[in-house]
């Protein structure tokens, strides 16, 4: 008997989500007795909120969105770590800096435009940690900012922009100007994307959640070892992405190579959370306007549903050649 599960995506289908579509196309969910219905989204906070309200069984949302939504009185529960690092990235054009942009200290005396409140918070924390917060002008977030910060950078109104990994390379591809990206996750020890569950659904259907996570881990393993296959599965879902295949491929590679793996994954296996990193994230956000009330980071996540006996989960690092 097949069980139907709804999975709320954080955005419209894109390269970062390719492993989930591959897991469905290759029958990994079906092998677990699941029929997964994907629901397109409007950002991580939206996905976390929809899941917490029971409008979807499971969802895909960033760690900071989980804590933010919990501060609003809802209770999305993070049940697996998908990317160990935040995808937030500071990017610039080589002709702005003159040299490759490789270190945060190069931002001294510069102006930076973030595309969202979350990326602004992460940028400010990075600058604070490096002791250069007072030496960098960081703009407030404005409406319609993704394209706005892009054009501010292109027009020379700012020296760098903050978005997500590959934003700089997409700019480079479109305008033929060399771009550099500085991954904030290489400096701040906080989580990126997580699988979240409606807590009532998870409590009533623990084996369903474990099955979903086992299939998802297989999807990530298969996608990481054969990226073209993963992008094919994504385009099967949305044929309009064919014309943008190169960018979608680039997004997935960035996610697989730069975000999902750390030494903790080698030790603990795929999907497990580290309590310390949730505490770091909560402490960082507690001083910002992203949280509407105090949150208990320990209540926001669990490793209960990650099946540590599953070979793909337990031996994930070895299986992806890391």
C-alpha positions as semicolon CSV with decimal commas, in nm:
position;residue;x (nm);y (nm);z (nm)
1;X;0,000;0,000;0,000
2;X;0,132;0,345;-0,097
3;X;0,111;0,642;0,140
4;X;0,080;0,995;0,001
5;X;0,304;1,258;0,160
6;X;0,308;1,629;0,077
7;X;0,648;1,799;0,060
8;X;0,653;2,179;0,066
9;X;0,950;2,314;-0,131
10;X;1,112;2,641;-0,037
11;X;1,102;2,777;-0,394
12;X;1,002;2,682;-0,744
13;X;1,198;2,381;-0,876
14;X;1,566;2,461;-0,925
15;X;1,907;2,297;-0,918
16;X;1,934;2,307;-0,539
17;X;1,632;2,073;-0,523
18;X;1,742;1,826;-0,792
19;X;1,804;1,533;-0,548
20;X;1,438;1,523;-0,441
21;X;1,314;1,502;-0,798
22;X;1,576;1,237;-0,872
23;X;1,461;1,036;-0,569
24;X;1,108;1,035;-0,705
25;X;1,201;0,961;-1,065
26;X;1,432;0,675;-0,968
27;X;1,166;0,520;-0,745
28;X;1,345;0,573;-0,414
29;X;1,031;0,712;-0,250
30;X;0,822;0,436;-0,406
31;X;1,063;0,176;-0,266
32;X;0,970;0,311;0,077
33;X;0,598;0,291;0,000
34;X;0,562;0,666;-0,048
35;X;0,399;0,880;-0,314
36;X;0,548;1,228;-0,261
37;X;0,356;1,530;-0,383
38;X;0,581;1,835;-0,431
39;X;0,435;2,177;-0,357
40;X;0,616;2,483;-0,493
41;X;0,700;2,753;-0,241
42;X;0,781;3,117;-0,179
43;X;1,087;3,099;0,047
44;X;1,205;2,911;0,355
45;X;0,986;3,097;0,607
46;X;0,681;3,016;0,394
47;X;0,776;2,647;0,379
48;X;0,838;2,629;0,754
49;X;0,509;2,805;0,827
50;X;0,303;2,591;0,590
51;X;0,447;2,275;0,740
52;X;0,398;2,393;1,098
53;X;0,034;2,474;1,021
54;X;-0,021;2,123;0,885
55;X;-0,080;2,237;0,528
56;X;0,201;2,002;0,429
57;X;0,344;1,699;0,605
58;X;0,707;1,783;0,540
59;X;0,895;2,080;0,402
60;X;1,231;2,224;0,301
61;X;1,347;2,527;0,500
62;X;1,663;2,693;0,624
63;X;1,764;2,666;0,989
64;X;1,720;3,039;1,050
65;X;1,367;3,023;0,904
66;X;1,283;2,738;1,142
67;X;1,383;2,949;1,442
68;X;1,215;3,260;1,303
69;X;0,882;3,084;1,250
70;X;0,904;2,925;1,594
71;X;0,947;3,273;1,742
72;X;0,606;3,354;1,592
73;X;0,439;3,083;1,800
74;X;0,442;2,804;1,541
75;X;0,640;2,481;1,577
76;X;0,810;2,351;1,262
77;X;1,041;2,066;1,362
78;X;1,372;2,016;1,179
79;X;1,417;1,641;1,129
80;X;1,724;1,625;0,903
81;X;2,016;1,844;0,802
82;X;2,036;1,870;0,423
83;X;2,311;2,129;0,383
84;X;2,557;2,170;0,665
85;X;2,644;2,526;0,561
86;X;2,434;2,830;0,488
87;X;2,417;2,911;0,114
88;X;2,450;3,284;0,189
89;X;2,730;3,435;-0,019
90;X;2,897;3,773;-0,059
91;X;2,987;3,827;-0,422
92;X;3,155;4,095;-0,627
93;X;3,311;4,162;-0,965
94;X;3,683;4,125;-1,017
95;X;3,710;4,467;-1,180
96;X;3,572;4,625;-0,861
97;X;3,839;4,486;-0,629
98;X;4,120;4,459;-0,882
99;X;4,229;4,131;-0,721
100;X;4,037;3,809;-0,653
101;X;3,793;3,857;-0,365
102;X;3,890;3,575;-0,129
103;X;3,886;3,714;0,228
104;X;3,632;3,911;0,435
105;X;3,903;4,163;0,527
106;X;3,899;4,289;0,169
107;X;3,562;4,448;0,249
108;X;3,725;4,716;0,465
109;X;3,617;5,056;0,337
110;X;3,363;4,897;0,104
111;X;2,984;4,913;0,065
112;X;2,775;4,594;0,068
113;X;2,410;4,548;-0,036
114;X;2,226;4,239;0,101
115;X;1,927;4,089;-0,079
116;X;1,735;3,973;0,229
117;X;1,713;4,026;0,605
118;X;1,865;3,684;0,676
119;X;2,167;3,738;0,452
120;X;2,217;4,083;0,604
121;X;2,222;3,933;0,953
122;X;2,473;3,668;0,851
123;X;2,692;3,929;0,683
124;X;2,693;4,152;0,991
125;X;2,784;3,853;1,209
126;X;3,070;3,758;0,978
127;X;3,206;4,113;0,984
128;X;3,171;4,124;1,363
129;X;3,359;3,796;1,402
130;X;3,640;3,923;1,181
131;X;3,666;4,251;1,373
132;X;3,578;4,473;1,076
133;X;3,212;4,553;1,139
134;X;3,276;4,926;1,180
135;X;3,485;4,940;0,863
136;X;3,216;4,818;0,623
137;X;2,894;4,994;0,519
138;X;2,613;4,737;0,499
139;X;2,292;4,868;0,344
140;X;1,948;4,797;0,485
141;X;1,732;4,553;0,292
142;X;1,498;4,709;0,037
143;X;1,202;4,569;-0,154
144;X;1,259;4,364;-0,470
145;X;1,621;4,339;-0,369
146;X;1,760;4,040;-0,558
147;X;1,768;4,220;-0,893
148;X;1,822;4,556;-0,728
149;X;2,144;4,457;-0,553
150;X;2,262;4,289;-0,873
151;X;2,218;4,610;-1,068
152;X;2,364;4,821;-0,789
153;X;2,676;4,608;-0,819
154;X;2,679;4,622;-1,199
155;X;2,629;5,000;-1,195
156;X;2,908;5,054;-0,942
157;X;2,678;5,188;-0,670
158;X;2,803;4,922;-0,425
159;X;3,120;4,716;-0,407
160;X;2,963;4,382;-0,320
161;X;2,624;4,215;-0,288
162;X;2,492;3,938;-0,065
163;X;2,271;3,659;-0,197
164;X;2,310;3,284;-0,228
165;X;2,583;3,069;-0,378
166;X;2,603;3,094;-0,762
167;X;2,452;3,447;-0,776
168;X;2,794;3,585;-0,864
169;X;2,864;3,318;-1,124
170;X;2,524;3,376;-1,282
171;X;2,613;3,744;-1,310
172;X;2,947;3,652;-1,464
173;X;2,778;3,428;-1,719
174;X;2,523;3,691;-1,819
175;X;2,745;3,998;-1,836
176;X;3,086;3,848;-1,913
177;X;3,252;4,012;-1,613
178;X;3,458;3,791;-1,383
179;X;3,287;3,744;-1,045
180;X;3,411;3,612;-0,711
181;X;3,203;3,457;-0,433
182;X;3,279;3,437;-0,062
183;X;3,073;3,162;0,103
184;X;2,961;3,281;0,446
185;X;2,920;2,920;0,558
186;X;3,297;2,880;0,539
187;X;3,322;3,127;0,829
188;X;2,998;3,093;1,031
189;X;2,916;2,754;1,182
190;X;2,539;2,754;1,123
191;X;2,302;2,529;0,930
192;X;2,163;2,584;0,583
193;X;1,869;2,382;0,450
194;X;1,681;2,130;0,662
195;X;1,390;1,892;0,615
196;X;1,113;2,006;0,849
197;X;0,807;1,818;0,965
198;X;0,472;1,903;1,107
199;X;0,533;1,776;1,463
200;X;0,191;1,615;1,497
201;X;0,240;1,433;1,168
202;X;0,586;1,314;1,272
203;X;0,466;1,192;1,610
204;X;0,176;1,001;1,454
205;X;0,379;0,871;1,156
206;X;0,740;0,818;1,270
207;X;0,813;0,540;1,021
208;X;0,680;0,752;0,735
209;X;0,924;1,030;0,823
210;X;1,211;0,782;0,852
211;X;1,117;0,634;0,515
212;X;1,110;0,978;0,355
213;X;1,454;1,060;0,494
214;X;1,604;0,729;0,381
215;X;1,479;0,790;0,028
216;X;1,599;1,151;0,039
217;X;1,948;1,039;0,146
218;X;1,951;0,797;-0,151
219;X;1,849;1,086;-0,376
220;X;2,137;1,299;-0,250
221;X;2,384;1,015;-0,288
222;X;2,271;0,939;-0,644
223;X;2,265;1,308;-0,741
224;X;2,609;1,378;-0,596
225;X;2,768;1,085;-0,779
226;X;2,586;1,164;-1,107
227;X;2,491;1,535;-1,127
228;X;2,374;1,519;-1,489
229;X;2,122;1,252;-1,394
230;X;1,996;1,478;-1,116
231;X;1,955;1,777;-1,347
232;X;1,771;1,556;-1,597
233;X;1,523;1,465;-1,322
234;X;1,476;1,833;-1,240
235;X;1,407;1,920;-1,603
236;X;1,165;1,627;-1,624
237;X;0,970;1,814;-1,357
238;X;0,998;2,153;-1,530
239;X;1,092;2,140;-1,899
240;X;1,125;2,521;-1,910
241;X;1,452;2,487;-1,718
242;X;1,618;2,317;-2,016
243;X;1,729;2,652;-2,157
244;X;1,892;2,724;-1,820
245;X;2,047;2,380;-1,774
246;X;2,399;2,513;-1,724
247;X;2,292;2,739;-1,436
248;X;2,079;2,467;-1,272
249;X;2,373;2,226;-1,300
250;X;2,594;2,490;-1,139
251;X;2,346;2,537;-0,852
252;X;2,336;2,168;-0,777
253;X;2,715;2,130;-0,788
254;X;2,753;2,424;-0,550
255;X;2,507;2,264;-0,312
256;X;2,665;1,918;-0,334
257;X;3,029;2,026;-0,323
258;X;3,024;2,335;-0,102
259;X;2,725;2,306;0,131
260;X;2,620;1,952;0,219
261;X;2,945;1,796;0,340
262;X;3,154;1,862;0,652
263;X;3,371;1,642;0,871
264;X;3,071;1,610;1,103
265;X;2,888;1,426;0,824
266;X;3,180;1,185;0,795
267;X;3,154;1,109;1,165
268;X;2,778;1,117;1,222
269;X;2,635;1,026;0,881
270;X;2,389;1,204;0,653
271;X;2,115;1,417;0,803
272;X;2,224;1,434;1,167
273;X;2,220;1,760;1,361
274;X;2,480;1,894;1,601
275;X;2,323;2,067;1,904
276;X;2,604;2,321;1,930
277;X;2,536;2,462;1,585
278;X;2,168;2,523;1,664
279;X;2,276;2,706;1,980
280;X;2,515;2,918;1,772
281;X;2,240;3,009;1,528
282;X;1,989;3,094;1,801
283;X;2,241;3,311;1,982
284;X;2,323;3,496;1,661
285;X;1,958;3,558;1,575
286;X;1,856;3,657;1,928
287;X;2,007;4,001;1,880
288;X;1,824;4,068;1,554
289;X;1,474;4,157;1,443
290;X;1,436;3,820;1,269
291;X;1,305;3,666;1,592
292;X;0,979;3,800;1,732
293;X;1,024;3,631;2,071
294;X;1,284;3,410;2,246
295;X;1,317;3,053;2,115
296;X;1,455;2,736;2,265
297;X;1,692;2,599;1,998
298;X;1,685;2,250;2,154
299;X;1,313;2,223;2,078
300;X;1,358;2,313;1,710
301;X;1,529;1,995;1,594
302;X;1,562;1,621;1,650
303;X;1,775;1,332;1,523
304;X;1,501;1,084;1,616
305;X;1,386;1,022;1,260
306;X;1,726;0,985;1,091
307;X;1,779;0,609;1,055
308;X;2,139;0,563;1,162
309;X;2,129;0,193;1,070
310;X;2,058;0,267;0,703
311;X;2,374;0,209;0,493
312;X;2,333;0,524;0,282
313;X;2,287;0,742;0,590
314;X;2,559;0,575;0,800
315;X;2,821;0,552;0,524
316;X;2,725;0,863;0,330
317;X;3,073;1,019;0,318
318;X;3,231;0,703;0,181
319;X;2,951;0,650;-0,071
320;X;2,999;0,998;-0,220
321;X;3,376;0,957;-0,222
322;X;3,462;1,200;0,057
